[in-house]
Amino acid sequence: MSRRELIEHTLTQSLTPEYLLVEDESHQHNVPQGAESHFKVICVSSVFEGLSRVKRHQSIYQLLGEELQGSLHALALHLYSPQEWETKGSAPASPACLGGSR
């Protein structure tokens, strides 16, 4: 199972999201091919209702703790309640990589 699939599986099982996108953005960074080190997560779940941004992030860090101990270098989190997502409709684009030789 790829790291992307593992993240998707873990978040789906725990959060029952209405919408989930886990995007491997490693190819946009100065890392070896297949590194699976940079990810963007967009997750819409009723679990996030009433939680601060910090608490939402902490819940994801707890769920993905094992992955965060390894070679996962960057995890961009965009976490919304269904009502917030309905209003917002999209997550911000990832910034361009400023490190390495790219």
N, C-alpha and C positions, 0 to 999 in steps of 0.2 A: 504494500500500500504506500503510495507517495505521501509526502508530508502534507500536501494540499488535501488529499483525500482523508487523511487522519484528522486534520483540523476540521474539515467539513463534517465528518462523522461525529466527532466529539461535540461540536457545537449543536448539531442537529439533535443528537440524543439528549443533551442537557437543556437546551433552550427552546426547542420546538419553534423555530423561527418561521415567520410568515414569508420572509425573504432572506436568503443567505447567498453571498458571493464571496468566495475565497480565491483571490487572484495571486498567482506566483509572479512577482515582479522582479525576480532575481536577474533575469536577462537584461534589465535596465541598469544594472550595477556592475562594478568591476569585481566579479567573482567568477570562479570556474564554472563552465557549463554544467548544468544539472545540480548546482549547489543547493537549491531550495532553501535560500537563506533570507529572502525578503518577501513578505506577504502583505497584502491589503485585504482586510475583512470588512464587509458591509453586512450587518446583521440587524434585522428588524424583528423584535420579539416583545410580547407583552410583559415578559420578565423584567424589562428595563423601565416600565412605567413607575414613576415616582422615585427612581434612583438618580443620584447625581452622576455626572460624567465620570468622576473618580470611582465611584462604587461600581459602575458598569464595567470600567476597565479592570478593576480588581477582580470582578467575577470571571472575566475572560482569562486573566493571568492565573487564577486558581485552577480553572479548567485545563489550561494548556501548560501548566507548570513544568511538566516533564520535558515538553518540547522547548520551553524557554531555557532550560538548563543546558541544552545541547547547542548545535550550530545555527539555530534560528537567530539571525542578527537583527532583523527589523520586522515589526508587526504594527502596521497602521490600522487602527481600529476606528470604525465609523459605526456607532451603535445607536439605534433609534427605537423608540416605542412605535407602534403602528400609527398612532395619531401624528407623531412628529414626522414620520416617513411620508404620510399622506400630504402633509403641508410642504415638506422639503422636496421630496420626489427624487433626489439624487444625492450622491456623496461627492465631496470635492475630488478633483483630479490629484493624482500623486505628483509631487514636485520632481523635477529632473534631478538625477544623481549628480552630486557635486564632488564626490570623492574619487579616488583612483585615477585612472588614465582616460576616463570617458568624459 
